[in-house]
């Protein structure tokens, strides 16, 4: 089972709200997930990102793969700078 950290879309039409989730790579975008590790709200100015850094680090250490979008969000929040 390969695990990915990716976005799951929620919210109304034209008002997206995303949860940053850990899920099996074969499960659907908004389907079954293993854990919710944060949120991303692009509607606000500036966009709001809330992260559970300890849980994200745990899943990365277990071999979870970050999607490109999640990786860029974590970079903007300085997640990787905190690890170094």
Secondary structure, 3 states (H helix, E strand, C coil): CCEEEEEEEEEECCEEEEEEEEEECCCCCCCCCCEEEEEEECCCCCCEEEECHHHHHHHHHCCCEECHHHHHHHHHCCHHHHHC
